[in-house]
Every structure is written in structure tokens, then in C-alpha cells.
Amino acid sequence: MKKSIWIFLLAVLLPSIVLGWLALRSADEQQIILENRTAALYQKEAEIAAVAARSLIDDQRRAFNETVRQLLAKADPQTLANNFSTELARAWPRKAIGFSIGTTGTICAPLPQRAKSNPAWEKFLLGNGSFLAGTTPATVYWVSGDELAKPEQFRKMKTGQDLASNSQGSFNANFNSNGAVAESQKAAPLPKNAAVPQQSQEGAQAKQAQAASKALPPPNAQRDQAEDKSQAANPGAAAAPAPTATPVPEGKDTTVADARKQDQMEQAQKEAVLRNVAPQRLLEDNKQAAISQLTTTTTDFRALTTESNEGVVTRFVENQLNIIFWLRPAQAPNLLFGCLIEAGDLRDLWPEVLPISNGADNYDLSSRDRPAEFVLALLDDKARPVVTQPVGAKDRDWKHPFVASEIGEALPHWEAALYLQRPEQLRESAQLVRRTVLFLIAGALAVIACGGWLVVADARRQLALAQQKTDFVSNVSHELKTPLTSIRMFAELMQNGRGESTAKYPQYLRIIMVEAERLTRLINNVLDFARLERNQKQFDKKPLDLHAVVERAWEGHELHLQESGFATRWQAAPGPYPVVGDEDALAQILVNLLSNAEKYAGEKKEVELHSYVDGGYACVSVLDRGVGVPSGDERKIFESFYRAHDSLSSGIQGSGLGLTLAQQLAREHGGEILYQPRPGGGSNFTLRMPLAAAPKTV
């Protein structure tokens, strides 16, 4: 049995546990893949909105270029340049301040003399005049018209996985052998002549400080905190130059150079510009701050426009984002026409970035009553929503979207952000999947354990049954041997004349008959049990008087009991006891009960028979003063081959089929045999048979 249990544990239960663990792990991995795919789909939504915003800026640039070409077709280029601010305001409905720059870099329009009568022009020249004239550098974001016009050349916004692999490595890769920050990290590639005008380092810093009061640097975490405290905070200055490493003399310990490189790398990381928003998905994947991928250029306007014919320049002036479109037309290559638009004046464009679903051609009518799964918003450089879908979404932590995509240099530090309506939905989905898998695994293990327990229990039952059958064979062999020995012995005595006198021959013959009857009864029990097990036992049921059956059985067995030294008594209620049954089968039940009382009588040999009517049942009780039935075996004594006292060890004869056969015969007749311990010791076995219905009188 122990071997079978170990085989079950090692071959069934342990592999099932391992498979359950693998299934749980696989479910977790599939859930992670599902979450990543969901996040990728949401990221795609944000990137589509970002592309739409860039496309709208490019559409405005194209509209400006077309307006300039139309004006050049109607007027002389120089005349148009001198009056461009006025002519652009008439020809283009967009609110913008037009300007033109001549061959020498001087501003042709608006002229300072005319600007005195126009506050908007005067403000424009005050904030941008020196930068446009090429006398003062400023920190700007720059993109050429060709790059902005071609969607496939839009700068790819890095997702969380890109940042995970590059956020740390980008700083390492951008340090040269002397520990200085690479120039590609500080500024975007410029045209050949886009360098800052030659001057001393002190002079450049002085000019940058002079422009700092008007030019706002890229937003970062510190600027956000300052804006929260006061809207009048200092707009900031251009990015400080990277620290230059001090060369390590040859022969010195190289750990000093390594320490300096590490310090410079940490300094570069501190100077990295953070995005205005902190996407939750990015933080969950990388556990790092969201670093902006935009690049700034500190230079003057003339250097930016030398090598290209058109483009977009954006900069922050007095805490406001200004967008500059410029064009060097083919009709007048020595002149440059441009316009400045404040981002706030483009508010009529932003609803087109996030079109309303109800107006879309591909709107699904089945989803009209379904709540939106997410909110898509276009955020300005202060992380404030300028347009949302659905319209009117509010009461959100706008700085912490689920995913977000930067618009690019055309709208620096603007973001297309996506917010989940129920941020806990993905976590709940993962928990539900995990709980479901755990429940299924637990259920499967429970079923396997239950099945294993049933198999083990059945195996134990079969082993016990096999042992009982083995004992039955031994008991039957012993039971057959005992009467045969007695019959043979007394037959030999009578044959050889060795008895004391022939007067004892009748006694010998009676003993031989009793043993023969005992042998016949044993064989009949075995045969009847086999027939009952195969449902082949035939009964001759008919109405009869159970009292008469009891009387004949008692007369035939009472003399044998008395000769064996038993005190007998029959206490009978007046008959008849009408029942329907097979007379031989009912007599066999009574004989088996009397024989059982005789075998387990013990030292106090006493057998009583009580017959009476109890309600609708005829009852026959066989009582003795024997050893009784051990506690807990009251039901087992009616099982096949079971014996409360083993015949080979206790000396009590029997096959273990007497009570089993009597119970089966009683149930075939609609009755049963009940056991009760007898007060004062002994056993009380009662046969209960249902009384037959009285025949109707005519």
C-alpha cells in the first residue's frame, strides 16, 4: 500500500503541481504580453494625435508659404518686404505678425518707426528683433520645412522600452575620452553656417544672460514647481555649458579619471530635461523619470536660415510659446519672409487633433451607449489640456497619464496624452486571470487528490476483501473438515465395532446426522450466497404463517441446543403472523440466527426465541448471553466474509457468510435484520418482516 501511495504522489500529484505552477507562470506571462499590447495600442492612439498636431502646424506653414507666393505674384519683392506686416494681415486670416529680413540681415518689416503706432509690432520687435537680426543668440527649437512636411521623417518618439535601454546608456555614449559631453547631446544638427558668432566665452555668456529675460528654456520639473508657486517666475536661461574634465596626467592612478567621469555623467543626468508629464506606463516599466527627447539649439536666426529655404522655429518668450514660420522664396532668394504666431492663437485648430467620434464617418453606432475606455487630451507646455476627447473631461491628474507622446520641436513640450477611465482595470484584469487560474489549479489538484484518495480507499477495500476471501477459504476449509472428521470417526467406530456397546449406535447416528446437516447448511450457505451475488436465486413466495415457520425451525434446533447444554426458551405471542415469502428461505434465516447464537454463546449457554407482532411487522428475535459484538462492528458484521472474531484464532467456527446471507434473504422479502446489544450482556438479532394485507371478504 505504501508503495502505491508513493507511486501516486510521484507519478500523479507531483507532476500535476508542477504543471499547475507552469500554467500559472504562463498565465502571468500572457497577462504581461496582453498588458504590453494594450499599452502599445494606447501609445499608438497618443502618437496618432501627436502626428495630427504636427500635421496641423505643417498645414499652417504651407498656408503661409502659399500666401507669400500669392503676394509676390502681385507685387515687387522689395516693396512687399517693406510692407509685409501690413500685407500679410490683409491677405491671411490667421492672427500673425509678419516680418521680412533683407540681404544684409536687417529687418525690413515691421520697421521700428512704424511699430511705435502698433503695440503688437512694438512688442514683437522688443522680444525678437535682436534674435531675428542675428545680433543675439537664443535657445530655440528648430525643424526644417522638409522634415516637417514628410510624415515618414518625423522624429520617432521613444517609448518606454527605448528609454529603458537608452536612458542610462545615452549618457555613457555621449561622453568622449576626456569626459566632456558630446555636442550631439547638447544641440540638434545645424547647417554649416549655423554656429554661434565668434566671440569670447565671457561675451557669449553675457549675451545669453541678456536674452534670458525674454527667452524661456525647455520646461522641466523645477520650472513646473516654480510655476505652481508663482506665474511670474523667471523664465530661465539657456542651458549651461557642460563641465569640461581636467585631463589626468600620465602615470597617475586611473581611478581618479574614472571618478571624474562618473561625476560628470551624474552632472549630465541632472541637467537632462524632464518632460512635463510622467507617463505611468513608462514609470512602471523603467522605474525612471520621463526624460524629454527634444533637442534645443542656442544660436541666432540668421545661422538657422542659411542653408534651408523654409522651416519652423519655436521659442519661449515671456513664458509664452511663439511659433515662427519662415520662407526664402525662389522669386526673391535674397529676401526672407516670416511670421510669428503665438500658440494661444491656434486654439481653433486643436479640436481637429482629436475629432469628435459622433462626427466621424467610421463611428460605430453600437458603441454610442458604451462609456469610453480612455480620455485623450492635448496638453500644452504647462501640462494643461487644450482639448479633450470626450469633450469636457476634467478632474484628472493631467501630469500623470497612462501613456503620452511628445508632439516634437514644432510644439515643444506639448504632449498627446491618454488617460484610462479606470486605471485599475488592467490590474483587476490581471488579478482576475490569476485568481481564475489559481482556482482552476486548486480545483484540479482537489479533484486529483480526491480521486487519489478514492483510488487508495478502493485499493485498501479490495485488499481487505481479498484478505477476507482468503480467510473465508481457510474458514470454510476448517468448517468442512470438522464435520467430515466427526462423521468419519463415528462411522469407523460403528464399522469396526470398537464402541462400548451397540446401545450407543443411535447416538452415533444422531451425531452423524447433525454433522451432515451442519455440512449441508454450510454448503447451502455458500451456494445461496453465490446465487444471490449473481442474482440467480429463485424464490417460491406465497402467503404463509411466519409463526408456523418459526415453530418448525425451533423444534428442529431446540433438541440440538439442549443436547449441547443450552438453556432454551421460546416466548411467542399468539399467531398467526401472515406474511408473503419463501418458507425455506425464511427457515434458513432463523437457522442461521440460531446457529450464530450457538457459536458465540460463550460460557453462559442460553438461547431465547421471541416472536411477536410490532405494528405492521412480524418480528422474531434470537437472544443469547454470548460475547456480543465489539463496538463499531454493528454494521460490519453484515458484510460479506467479515467476522468480528476470527475463527482460526478464537476457536469459534464459522465462514463469515451466515449473517450476510440472512440479511440478503430478509431484504429479498422486504424485511431486514437488526442488531441490538442485550441488557446484561449478549446479543439480540431481530428479523422484521412486513405483514401481508388481509384478504378482502366478498
Helices and strands as residue ranges (DSSP letters): H 2-8, I 9-13, H 14-74, H 77-82, H 84-91, E 97-101, E 107-109, H 112-115, H 119-133, E 138-144, H 145-149, G 151-153, H 160-166, H 169-173, H 183-186, H 201-212, E 215-216, H 221-229, H 254-271, H 280-286, E 297-299, H 301-304, E 310-317, E 320-327, E 336-342, G 343-346, G 350-352, G 357-359, G 365-367, E 374-379, E 385-389, E 403-408, E 411-420, H 425-496, G 502-504, H 505-533, E 542-545, H 546-563, E 567-572, E 578-581, H 583-599, E 606-614, E 617-624, G 636-638, H 647-650, H 658-668, E 672-677, E 683-690
